[in-house]
Each structure stands twice: as C-alpha cells, then as structure tokens.
C-alpha cells in the first residue's frame, strides 16, 4: 500500500473509534478540515476552479452533517 493508503486507513480507523465514542462533532470537523485544506492547497497552485468546487462541497457537507447531528442530539 502507498503512504496515502496507509494514512487513509489509519484516519478511517480513528474516525470509527471517535464515532463509537459519540464524538460526532469531532468527526465533522476533521472531515471538513481535510476538504478545506485541500481547497486552499489547490488555490495556492492556481487551480481555482477545483478549489472553488471543493470549497462548495465542504459547505454542502457542513450543512448536511449539521442537520443530521441536530437530529441525533
């Protein structure tokens, strides 16, 4: 497996552990942080269209997860 595959597997394991402990807000922030960081990096490399698309995706996910987390609480 590549380094990214290993990191992804490790991150997924940590997110599953957090979910089993009820740390849903933490999971939401980690997912959004990954997407937003990728968006910023794309912008720094003049990939503005892709950066904007990722930013919109992050906002959609944030809204969707917030609505779902409100139902869980």
Wavefront OBJ file of the C-alpha trace (Angstrom):
o trace
v 0.000 0.000 0.000
v 1.092 3.551 -0.656
v 1.678 6.096 2.081
v -1.642 7.790 1.286
v -3.436 4.426 1.502
v -1.903 3.779 4.925
v -2.750 7.274 6.177
v -6.302 6.963 4.887
v -6.766 3.593 6.589
v -5.381 4.971 9.852
v -7.613 8.050 9.646
v -10.677 5.877 8.973
v -9.829 3.728 11.995
v -9.569 6.828 14.182
v -12.871 8.181 12.848
v -14.602 4.854 13.589
v -13.249 4.922 17.147
v -14.434 8.519 17.563
v -17.874 7.598 16.189
v -18.207 4.710 18.622
v -17.458 7.171 21.439
v -20.111 9.599 20.190
v -17.643 12.265 19.069
v -19.684 13.226 16.005
v -18.764 16.930 16.063
v -15.091 15.980 16.091
v -15.565 13.733 13.077
v -17.376 16.515 11.223
v -14.548 18.971 11.899
v -11.863 16.524 10.763
v -13.657 15.775 7.501
v -14.257 19.460 6.790
v -10.680 20.353 7.677
v -9.333 17.828 5.167
v -11.527 19.155 2.376
v -10.876 22.818 3.201
v -7.119 22.255 3.435
v -7.172 20.580 0.028
v -9.139 23.521 -1.339
v -6.579 26.009 -0.023
v -3.705 23.999 -1.486
v -5.414 23.855 -4.879
v -5.860 27.629 -4.745
v -2.193 28.124 -3.937
v -1.348 26.157 -7.077
v -3.667 28.256 -9.260
v -6.278 25.521 -9.559
v -9.014 27.988 -8.686
v -11.926 26.158 -10.307
v -11.104 22.941 -8.448
v -10.507 24.907 -5.228
v -13.923 26.573 -5.537
v -15.594 23.231 -6.210
v -14.023 21.686 -3.100
v -14.996 24.722 -1.031
v -18.624 24.332 -2.166
v -18.505 20.615 -1.360
v -17.204 21.394 2.143
v -20.055 23.848 2.713
v -22.632 21.316 1.464
v -21.200 18.638 3.753
v -21.118 21.049 6.688
v -24.786 21.919 6.209
v -25.822 18.304 5.676
v -23.895 16.991 8.682
v -25.123 19.828 10.903
v -28.721 18.967 10.070
v -28.118 15.287 10.764
v -26.229 15.932 14.003
v -29.103 18.114 15.219
v -31.420 15.119 14.780
v -29.030 12.883 16.772
v -28.804 15.285 19.719
l 1 2 3 4 5 6 7 8 9 10 11 12 13 14 15 16 17 18 19 20 21 22 23 24 25 26 27 28 29 30 31 32 33 34 35 36 37 38 39 40 41 42 43 44 45 46 47 48 49 50 51 52 53 54 55 56 57 58 59 60 61 62 63 64 65 66 67 68 69 70 71 72 73
